[in-house]
Amino acid sequence: MLKVLIGQIGIGVILAAVFWGLKGNVAGYSVLLGSLTCVIPNAFLALRLVVPRRDPGARALIQAAYIGEFGKLALTVLMFSVVFTQVRPLAAAPLFAGFIAAQLVTLAGLLMRDGQERNGQSSNTNGE
């Protein structure tokens, strides 16, 4: 999980620098805000899943995942709302480009993990 979050931040910063250089500072910070709108809710979900619980059973883990996913969705809606109402000027296309690029890092992380499991490598390192 930590590797995915770092990858999301990294791709957001790189993409923001590219947009900043090519399209100007509004596009640059719009990309950065878009990627943060993805990273912060994902970090909330990751914390919900790794924080120790009183009940270490599967039921408690599933409950934490549901609460974490609901919180992630709520945070994403809240962050988009704040960005669209409070940030002026804002470039919508770069904002969504940053969000989508950060989301694709999550997909890439899942695909790489699946590939490691097929090759017989252990995936019990929790992203470390």
C-alpha positions in Angstrom: 0.0 0.0 0.0 2.8 2.4 0.9 4.5 1.8 -2.5 1.2 2.6 -4.3 0.7 5.8 -2.3 4.3 6.9 -3.0 3.8 6.1 -6.7 0.6 8.2 -6.8 2.3 11.2 -5.2 5.3 10.7 -7.6 3.2 10.6 -10.7 1.2 13.6 -9.5 4.3 15.6 -9.0 5.9 14.6 -12.3 2.7 15.3 -14.2 2.2 18.6 -12.4 5.8 19.6 -13.4 5.1 18.6 -17.0 1.9 20.5 -17.2 3.4 23.5 -15.3 6.2 23.7 -17.9 3.9 23.2 -21.0 0.6 24.9 -20.0 1.5 27.2 -17.1 1.1 27.4 -13.4 -2.8 27.0 -13.3 -2.5 23.7 -15.2 0.3 22.7 -12.9 -1.4 23.2 -9.6 -4.6 21.8 -11.1 -2.9 18.5 -11.8 -1.4 18.5 -8.3 -4.8 19.1 -6.8 -6.3 16.3 -8.9 -3.7 13.8 -7.8 -4.1 14.9 -4.1 -7.8 14.4 -4.5 -7.0 10.7 -5.2 -4.1 10.2 -2.8 -5.6 11.6 0.4 -8.7 9.4 0.3 -6.6 6.4 -0.7 -4.3 7.0 2.3 -7.4 7.1 4.5 -8.5 3.7 3.2 -5.0 2.3 3.7 -4.9 3.5 7.3 -8.3 1.9 8.0 -7.0 -1.4 6.7 -3.7 -1.5 8.6 -4.5 0.1 11.9 -4.7 -2.6 14.6 -8.3 -3.6 15.6 -9.5 -5.0 18.9 -10.9 -8.0 17.0 -8.3 -9.4 14.6 -10.8 -11.6 12.8 -12.0 -11.5 9.2 -15.3 -9.9 10.1 -13.5 -6.9 11.7 -11.3 -6.5 8.6 -14.3 -6.6 6.3 -16.0 -4.0 8.4 -12.9 -1.8 8.4 -12.8 -2.1 4.6 -16.4 -1.1 4.2 -16.0 1.9 6.5 -12.7 2.8 4.8 -14.2 2.6 1.3 -17.2 4.7 2.3 -14.8 7.3 3.9 -12.7 7.3 0.8 -15.7 8.0 -1.4 -16.9 10.7 1.0 -13.5 12.3 1.1 -13.2 12.3 -2.7 -16.5 14.0 -3.1 -15.6 16.5 -0.4 -12.2 17.3 -1.9 -13.6 17.8 -5.4 -16.3 20.0 -3.9 -13.8 22.1 -2.1 -11.5 22.4 -5.1 -14.3 23.4 -7.5 -15.8 25.9 -5.2 -12.6 27.5 -3.6 -9.8 27.3 -6.1 -9.8 30.1 -8.8 -8.6 29.9 -11.5 -8.8 26.2 -12.1 -8.2 24.1 -15.2 -10.7 21.2 -15.1 -9.0 19.0 -17.7 -5.6 18.9 -15.9 -7.4 18.4 -12.6 -9.1 15.3 -13.9 -5.8 14.2 -15.7 -4.0 14.3 -12.3 -6.9 12.3 -10.6 -7.0 9.7 -13.4 -3.2 9.3 -13.5 -3.1 8.7 -9.7 -6.0 6.2 -10.0 -4.1 4.3 -12.7 -1.1 3.9 -10.3 -3.5 1.9 -8.1 -4.5 -0.3 -11.0 -0.8 -0.8 -12.0 0.0 -1.7 -8.4 -2.7 -4.4 -8.4 -1.6 -5.8 -11.7 2.1 -6.0 -10.5 1.0 -7.7 -7.3 -1.0 -10.2 -9.3 1.9 -10.9 -11.5 4.2 -11.5 -8.5 1.7 -14.0 -7.1 1.6 -15.9 -10.3 5.4 -16.1 -10.3 5.4 -17.6 -6.8 6.7 -14.5 -5.0 5.2 -13.8 -1.6 3.0 -10.7 -1.3 2.8 -10.6 2.5 5.1 -7.6 2.8 2.2 -5.0 3.0 3.8 -2.8 0.4 7.2 -2.6 2.0 
